[in-house]
Amino acid sequence: MISKLSDRAFKERLDRAELCIPALLESEYYRPIMLAKGRDVELQELRAEWRERQERARARRLRYEASFAD
């Protein structure tokens, strides 16, 4: 499901997660904490939502371009 954040705000959130979560998952100390909080799953969901946002934007662009062909 797409969140209500703008694409720019969502991308910033994803970028922060991409920066922090993998590094913390590699740590011996923080890995169990991150797994217990489900941060690995959260990162996967953020990535999936970003792909869906990109697909929707691409579809909107194609519909917009197709409207000129009519």
Beta strands, then each sheet from edge to edge (+ up, - down):
end
